[in-house]
Amino acid sequence: MSIVRITTVTMCSKEVADASALSYAAKAANEFPSAEQLIGIRAEGNKTMAVSIYESQEAMDKADAARDKRMVNPDIVSMESIIGTVTLNHTN
C-alpha cells in the first residue's frame, strides 16, 4: 500500500499563498522525484494544500530534505501534516 502525506499551509497573505501555489505547481515534480503522485490545491484565503503519494515510507523519507527546504519560509504562518495509508486512489 502507498503512503500519503497531506499538508495544509497557512501563509501570511492571500497573495503569498497564490505565489506559493504557482511555485509548487512549477517545481514540485522536480523537487519530489520519489513521489508517485503530487496534487497541489489552492485553498481559500491564505491557505494551500499538498497531497503527496509515495510507494513506501522509504520513498517518502527520501523527499524529506526537499520538503524541509520548501518549508523554511518566513511567509509560512503555520503548517499541519497528516500521514496515512492510501486506501483508494481512483482515476477515470
Secondary structure as UniProt FT lines:
FT   STRAND          3..11
FT   HELIX           14..31
FT   TURN            33..34
FT   STRAND          35..42
FT   TURN            45..46
FT   STRAND          47..54
FT   HELIX           57..62
FT   HELIX           64..71
FT   TURN            74..75
FT   STRAND          76..85
//
